[in-house]
Amino acid sequence: MTRVLTGITTSGTPHLGNYVGAVRPAIAASRAPDAESFYFLADLHSLVKVQDAARVQRSTLEIAATWLAAGLDPDKVWFYRQSDIPEISELNWFLTCVAGKGALNRAHAYKASVDRNRAEGEDDDSGITAGLFMYPVLMSADILLFNAHKVPVGRDQVQHIEMARDFGQRFNHLFGRDYFTLPEAVIEENVATLPGLDGRKMSKSYDNTIPLFAPRQEMRKLIASIVTDSRAPGEAKEAEGSHVFQLYQAFASSEETAGMRQAFADGIGWGDAKQQLFERIDAEVAPMRERYESLMARPAEVEAMLRDGARRLRAKYATPFLAELRQAVGLRDLSFQAAAGGEAVDKVTLPSFKQYRDTDKRFYFKLLDGEGELLLQSAGFDSPKEAGQLIGVLKLAESANALETPAINVLVPVEKVLVALGHLRQAEG
């Protein structure tokens, strides 16, 4: 199954451009039957740009509520907050120790900041934080920890995916095994880039955005303020290049778009065109706005969803994988390191859970000890998430009662399974 990972930085209020360019296509992609989707709120990344704590907190709630209101189902995808997965930060350090400084020197955001400083006669690194410089490494940790196969990005982010591949490949080479899947950038060629109120790309940096869930009257006023040319009602207008038409097209069906194109040719007035634009956007946004406002009024519920997503994701993927990586780099239990006389002992292989999809299209797992002996075998599950949840429960099992479930078949004495689970808990910390 293909793993697809998407993140959004919690540094502002979601606007129409975010919805059309990221949220809407990502939610549509999450419904693909052959994809395991990861969606996270990149709050650690936001600290590179934002030092206003209240703004980071507010933006995190707004963005989480936006995804949920737009139709993301946390029971069918992995939905979590970056800072709730401490393994990301630890992996960030592992990758920092293999990342080449030369590669980071060439990162677009860092180079752009250096170029600005030079143009203004400042020292190259004036005002540049280590966080900005190391941003690509943290992004690599986001991706590599979950061995994502595909990462949808704009063209300006492709370099970061290439760097994640480089750092992952370097780690694999140094430590002698393919620990990391090398991700591929998926460039969304057909996703619209929306113009803002002034005609430039809609962006918080330009202060030209239309908030996605602005109240109806506020949205109407903002749309009415979109810059247009001076052609009067009755004069034919060019649809191509029109900011009003571009926005309309991003929300309309092909039939509606053709109708608006004809209206432009027939000389529709700008006021009428903007009113139709407002009505079309509001028709899509209004049902989501109601759900969004309900979620914003219940922040504890949103918090619980994010924490639950992180807890389950850590149990299934992050904590076991980080334990493997700690072994790889030498952060090991000292009792496994040396034998009498100072000679190295054979590498100790820990018990492990293996998950797979069988020919019946159902999802299974099994527990193997360090020698490869099969200790228990699961029944089939309808989704990988259900299997992962039971694995998380079993990892905490300390008594025979915890293994009494029809969902698993214990194939050896229960005591042997409990010992194996104990070793696994110890290794994972």
C-alpha positions in Angstrom: 0.0 0.0 0.0 1.3 3.4 -1.0 2.0 5.8 1.9 1.2 9.5 1.1 2.2 12.2 3.6 1.0 15.8 3.7 1.7 18.6 6.2 0.6 22.2 6.6 2.4 24.7 8.7 0.4 26.3 11.6 1.4 29.9 11.0 -1.8 31.6 10.0 -5.5 31.3 9.2 -6.5 29.0 6.3 -7.6 30.9 3.2 -9.2 30.0 -0.2 -5.8 29.3 -1.7 -4.9 26.8 1.0 -8.2 25.0 0.5 -8.0 24.8 -3.3 -4.3 24.1 -3.5 -3.8 21.7 -0.6 -6.8 20.8 1.5 -9.4 19.8 -1.1 -7.1 17.7 -3.3 -5.5 16.0 -0.3 -8.8 15.0 1.1 -9.9 13.6 -2.3 -6.6 11.6 -2.5 -7.2 10.2 1.1 -10.2 8.3 -0.2 -8.1 6.2 -2.6 -8.4 2.5 -1.6 -4.7 1.8 -2.3 -3.3 4.7 -0.1 -2.4 5.0 3.5 -2.5 8.7 4.2 -0.7 10.8 6.8 -1.9 14.4 7.5 -0.1 16.4 10.1 0.0 19.9 11.6 3.5 21.1 11.2 3.7 23.2 14.4 7.4 22.7 15.0 8.0 24.2 11.5 5.9 27.2 12.3 8.4 28.2 15.0 10.9 29.1 12.3 8.7 32.1 11.3 6.4 32.8 14.2 7.4 33.7 17.8 3.9 34.6 18.9 2.7 31.7 21.0 -1.0 32.6 20.9 -0.9 32.8 17.1 0.7 29.3 16.9 -1.9 27.8 19.2 -4.8 29.6 17.4 -3.5 28.6 14.0 -3.1 25.0 15.0 -6.8 24.9 16.1 -8.0 26.7 13.0 -6.1 24.4 10.6 -7.1 21.2 12.4 -10.8 22.3 12.4 -10.4 23.2 8.7 -9.2 19.7 7.7 -12.0 18.1 9.7 -14.7 20.4 8.5 -13.6 19.8 4.9 -14.2 16.1 5.3 -11.0 14.5 6.6 -11.9 11.3 8.5 -9.4 10.7 11.4 -10.7 7.1 11.6 -9.5 6.4 8.0 -6.3 8.3 7.9 -3.5 9.2 10.2 -4.2 12.8 11.5 -1.8 14.2 14.1 0.2 17.1 15.4 3.9 17.1 14.6 5.0 18.0 18.2 3.0 15.1 19.6 5.5 12.7 17.9 8.8 13.1 19.9 10.4 10.5 17.6 10.4 13.1 14.8 12.7 15.4 16.9 15.0 12.5 17.7 15.2 11.4 14.1 15.8 15.1 13.2 19.1 14.8 15.2 20.1 11.5 13.7 19.7 13.0 10.2 21.5 16.3 11.3 24.5 14.1 12.0 24.6 12.7 8.4 23.3 15.8 6.5 26.0 17.6 4.5 26.3 21.3 5.3 27.0 22.0 1.6 23.5 20.7 0.7 21.9 22.9 3.3 23.8 25.9 2.0 22.1 25.4 -1.3 18.5 25.2 0.2 16.3 27.8 -1.6 14.9 29.5 1.5 18.4 29.9 3.1 19.9 31.1 -0.2 17.1 33.6 -0.7 17.7 35.1 2.8 21.4 35.3 2.2 20.8 37.1 -1.2 18.5 39.6 0.5 21.1 40.3 3.1 23.8 40.9 0.5 21.5 43.2 -1.5 20.9 45.3 1.6 24.7 45.3 2.5 24.3 43.1 5.6 26.3 40.2 6.7 25.3 37.0 4.9 23.7 35.4 7.9 22.2 38.5 9.5 18.9 37.6 11.1 19.0 34.0 9.9 18.3 31.4 12.6 19.6 27.9 12.7 16.0 26.8 12.5 15.7 28.3 9.0 19.0 26.7 8.0 18.0 23.3 9.4 14.4 23.3 8.2 15.0 20.8 5.4 16.4 18.3 7.9 13.3 18.5 10.1 11.1 18.1 7.0 13.1 15.0 6.1 12.5 13.5 9.5 8.7 14.1 9.0 8.8 12.1 5.8 11.4 9.4 6.6 10.0 8.4 10.0 7.0 7.0 8.3 8.7 5.8 5.2 6.4 7.8 3.0 6.4 6.8 -0.6 4.9 9.9 -2.0 4.8 13.5 -0.8 2.5 16.0 -2.7 4.3 19.3 -3.0 4.5 22.5 -5.1 7.5 22.9 -7.4 9.2 25.2 -4.8 9.3 22.2 -2.4 10.8 19.6 -4.7 14.3 20.4 -3.5 13.3 19.4 0.0 12.1 16.0 -1.1 15.4 15.5 -3.0 17.3 16.4 0.2 15.2 13.9 2.2 16.2 11.2 -0.3 19.9 12.2 0.0 19.8 12.2 3.8 17.9 8.9 3.9 20.3 7.3 1.4 23.3 8.5 3.3 22.0 7.0 6.5 21.2 3.7 4.8 24.7 3.6 3.4 26.5 4.5 6.7 24.6 2.0 8.8 24.4 -0.9 6.3 20.8 -1.4 5.6 17.8 0.2 3.8 16.2 1.6 6.9 14.5 4.4 5.0 12.3 4.3 1.9 13.4 7.1 -0.5 10.3 9.3 -1.1 9.1 10.7 -4.4 7.8 14.2 -4.9 4.3 14.3 -6.4 3.9 17.7 -8.2 0.3 18.7 -8.4 0.3 20.0 -11.9 -3.5 20.5 -12.1 -4.0 22.3 -8.8 -4.9 25.9 -9.2 -2.8 28.7 -7.7 -5.4 31.3 -6.8 -4.9 35.0 -7.2 -5.4 37.2 -4.1 -7.3 40.5 -3.8 -4.5 42.4 -5.6 -3.9 39.8 -8.4 -0.7 38.4 -7.0 -0.6 34.8 -5.7 -2.9 34.5 -2.6 -0.5 34.5 0.3 -0.3 35.6 3.9 3.0 37.2 3.0 1.2 39.6 0.7 -1.8 40.2 3.0 -4.1 39.6 0.1 -6.0 36.6 1.3 -9.7 35.7 1.6 -10.1 33.6 4.8 -11.7 30.3 4.0 -14.3 30.5 6.7 -14.8 34.3 6.9 -18.4 35.2 7.8 -20.7 35.5 4.7 -20.9 39.2 4.7 -17.2 39.6 5.2 -16.4 37.2 2.4 -18.9 39.1 0.2 -17.0 42.4 0.9 -13.6 40.9 0.3 -14.7 39.4 -3.0 -16.2 42.8 -4.0 -12.8 44.4 -3.4 -10.9 42.2 -5.9 -8.9 44.4 -8.3 -10.4 44.5 -11.9 -9.9 46.6 -15.0 -12.0 49.6 -16.0 -14.2 47.9 -18.6 -17.8 48.9 -18.1 -20.9 46.7 -18.2 -21.7 45.7 -21.8 -18.1 45.7 -22.8 -16.7 42.2 -23.6 -14.1 41.0 -21.1 -11.3 38.6 -21.3 -11.8 35.6 -19.1 -8.1 34.5 -19.4 -6.0 36.5 -17.0 -9.1 37.8 -15.0 -8.7 37.3 -11.3 -12.4 37.0 -10.9 -12.7 34.3 -13.5 -9.7 32.3 -12.1 -11.3 32.2 -8.7 -14.7 31.2 -10.2 -13.1 28.4 -12.2 -11.5 27.0 -9.1 -14.9 26.3 -7.6 -17.2 25.8 -10.6 -18.0 22.8 -12.7 -17.0 22.7 -16.3 -20.5 23.7 -17.4 -20.6 26.6 -14.9 -17.2 27.7 -16.1 -18.3 27.7 -19.7 -21.3 29.8 -18.8 -19.2 32.4 -17.0 -16.8 32.5 -19.9 -19.7 33.3 -22.2 -21.0 35.9 -19.7 -17.6 37.6 -19.9 -17.7 37.7 -23.7 -21.2 39.1 -23.5 -20.0 42.0 -21.3 -21.2 41.0 -17.7 -20.5 43.9 -15.3 -17.8 43.3 -12.7 -20.3 43.8 -9.8 -22.5 41.0 -11.2 -19.5 38.7 -11.9 -18.2 39.2 -8.3 -21.7 38.4 -7.0 -21.8 35.2 -8.9 -18.3 34.4 -7.7 -19.4 34.9 -4.1 -22.5 32.8 -4.5 -20.5 29.9 -6.1 -17.8 29.9 -3.4 -20.4 30.2 -0.6 -22.3 27.3 -1.9 -19.3 25.1 -1.4 -18.0 26.7 1.8 -21.2 27.3 3.8 -21.8 23.7 4.9 -18.1 23.4 5.9 -18.3 26.8 7.7 -21.0 25.4 10.0 -18.9 22.4 10.9 -15.8 24.5 11.3 -17.5 26.9 13.7 -18.8 24.0 15.7 -15.3 22.5 16.0 -13.8 25.9 16.9 -16.3 26.1 19.8 -15.1 22.6 21.1 -11.3 22.8 21.2 -11.0 20.0 23.7 -12.6 17.7 21.2 -10.1 18.6 18.5 -7.3 18.2 21.0 -8.4 14.7 21.9 -8.6 13.7 18.2 -5.0 14.9 17.6 -3.6 13.2 20.7 -5.4 10.0 19.9 -4.0 10.1 16.4 -0.5 10.6 17.7 -0.8 7.9 20.3 -1.9 5.3 17.8 0.6 6.3 15.2 3.5 6.2 17.7 2.5 2.7 18.9 2.2 1.4 15.3 5.1 3.0 13.5 7.1 5.8 15.2 8.2 4.1 18.5 9.2 0.7 17.1 11.0 2.2 14.1 12.9 4.7 16.2 14.0 1.8 18.4 15.5 0.1 15.3 17.3 3.4 14.4 18.7 3.8 17.9 20.1 0.3 17.6 21.5 1.1 14.2 23.4 4.2 15.4 24.7 2.6 18.6 22.3 4.0 21.3 21.9 0.5 22.7 21.3 -1.5 25.9 24.9 -1.8 27.3 24.3 -5.4 28.4 24.2 -6.3 24.7 27.5 -4.6 23.8 30.5 -6.6 25.1 31.4 -10.1 26.0 34.1 -11.4 28.4 37.5 -10.3 27.3 36.2 -7.2 25.5 35.1 -9.0 22.4 31.9 -7.9 20.7 28.9 -10.2 21.1 26.7 -11.1 18.2 24.1 -8.5 17.4 20.9 -9.2 19.4 17.8 -9.2 17.3 14.7 -8.1 19.1 11.3 -9.6 18.8 9.2 -7.9 16.1 5.7 -7.5 14.8 5.3 -8.0 11.1 2.2 -6.7 9.3 1.1 -7.7 5.8 -1.9 -7.9 3.5 -2.9 -11.4 2.4 -4.5 -12.6 -0.8 -7.9 -12.3 0.7 -7.3 -8.5 0.8 -7.4 -8.5 4.6 -4.7 -7.2 7.0 -2.8 -9.5 9.3 0.2 -9.4 11.7 2.4 -11.9 13.5 4.9 -11.7 16.3 8.4 -13.3 15.8 11.1 -13.7 18.4 14.7 -12.7 17.7 15.4 -16.1 16.1 12.4 -15.8 13.7 10.2 -18.2 15.6 6.5 -17.5 15.1 5.0 -16.7 18.6 1.5 -15.5 17.7 -0.7 -15.0 14.5 -3.6 -12.6 14.1 -6.9 -13.1 12.5 -7.7 -10.9 9.5 -8.7 -7.2 9.8 -10.6 -5.0 7.4 -8.1 -2.1 7.7 -4.4 -1.8 8.7 -5.4 0.7 11.4 -7.4 -2.0 13.2 -4.5 -4.3 13.1 -2.2 -1.6 14.3 -4.4 -0.7 17.2 -4.3 -4.3 18.5 -0.5 -4.4 18.1 -0.4 -1.3 20.3 -2.5 -3.0 23.0 -0.4 -6.2 22.8 2.9 -4.3 23.3 1.6 -3.2 26.7 0.5 -6.7 27.7 2.1 -7.9 31.0 -0.3 -10.8 31.9 -1.8 -13.8 30.2 -5.3 -12.3 30.5 -4.2 -9.6 28.0 -3.6 -12.3 25.4 -7.0 -13.8 25.7 -8.7 -12.5 22.5 -10.2 -14.3 19.5 -8.3 -11.8 17.3 -5.0 -13.7 17.9 -3.8 -17.2 18.0 -0.9 -17.8 20.5 1.3 -20.6 19.1 3.8 -21.1 21.9 3.5 -21.0 25.7 2.0 -17.7 26.9 5.0 -17.1 29.1 7.3 -17.0 26.1 5.1 -14.4 24.4 5.1 -12.2 27.5 8.9 -12.4 27.8 9.2 -11.3 24.1 6.8 -8.4 24.6 8.8 -7.4 27.7 12.0 -7.3 25.7 10.2 -5.2 23.1 8.9 -2.7 25.6 12.4 -2.4 27.2 14.0 -1.7 23.8 11.3 0.9 22.8 11.7 2.7 26.1 
